[in-house]
């Protein structure tokens, strides 16, 4: 095991992982609760996407250990994040079109 790997694992303790896991569980509970609420579609999408981005950042930071990596490693992943977010916003109009095509 190299020095960087030992350093990363020494900084991440079980307590931190349990704390992050609890918040992921709580955010998932909020998402499920929002799924049963009758909110406007646009508001629901904004809330659920916002919560999903927060959850993804927690998972990437702690469970994929990027929080303890060098900054250059994280910066190499930023273009992929930008591409994914751009593609999601390009596909959102299709979801609204499908909602309008739904038989009533």
N, C-alpha and C positions, 0 to 999 in steps of 0.2 A: 504494500500500500504506500503510495507516494505521500509526500509531506502535505500537499494541498488537500488531498482527500482526508488525511487525519485531522487537519485543521477544520475542515467543513463539518466533519462528524463530531468534533469536540464542541463546536459552537451550537449545534442542534441537539437539544436534549429532549427526552421523552415528554417533559412538562410542556415544552413549546409545541411539540407535535399534537399533544392532547388538546391544548388550548386552541390551536388552529383547527383541529378536527371538530371541536365543539362549535366553533363559529361557522364552519362549513355546514354542519348539521342544522344549526339555527337558521342560516340563510336558506337552506333547502326547505325547512319548515315554513318559512315566510313565503317562499315561491309556491309551495303546495297550497297554502292558505289563500294566496292571491289567485290561484287557479280556480278556486271555488267562488270567488267574489265576482260580482257582475259589474265590472268596470268597463269603461270605453276601451275599444280595441287598441287605439294608439297609446293610451296611458298604460295599458297592461303590457304592451310590447316594450315601452320605455322602461318600466319598472323591472320586468323580468330580464331584459337584456342588461340593464345596469347591475342587477344582482348577479347575473351570470359572469359578467366581466370581473366583478369583485371576487367571486369564487375562483375563477380561473387564475387570477393574479395570486391568490393565496396558495393554490395548488402548485403553480409554477414556481413561486418563491420558496416555499418550504418543502413540499414533497418531492420536487424535482431539484432541490438544492441550489437553485439559481441565486438565492439571496446571499449565499456564501461564495459564489464564484466571482471571478474578476469581472469588472465592468465591461470589458471588451466582449466577453462571452454573451452577456445579456444584450449588448448592442447588436450583435450579429443576428439575434432573433427578432429584433424590432421590425425589419422589413417584412418578415412573415406575418407578424401581427397586423401591420398596416394593410397587407394584401387581404388577409382574412376579413378584417373589418370593412374594407372597401367592397369585397364581394358580397358580404352580408347586406350592406346598404344598396347594392345593385339589385339584389334579389327581393328586397322588401316590397317594392311595387307589385311584384308578381303575387305575393301573398295577399295583398289588398284586393287585387283583381280577382283572385280565386274566391275570396270572401264574398265579393259582389256577385259572382256567378253561382253561388250556392242556391239550390232550390229552396223556396220559402214555403 
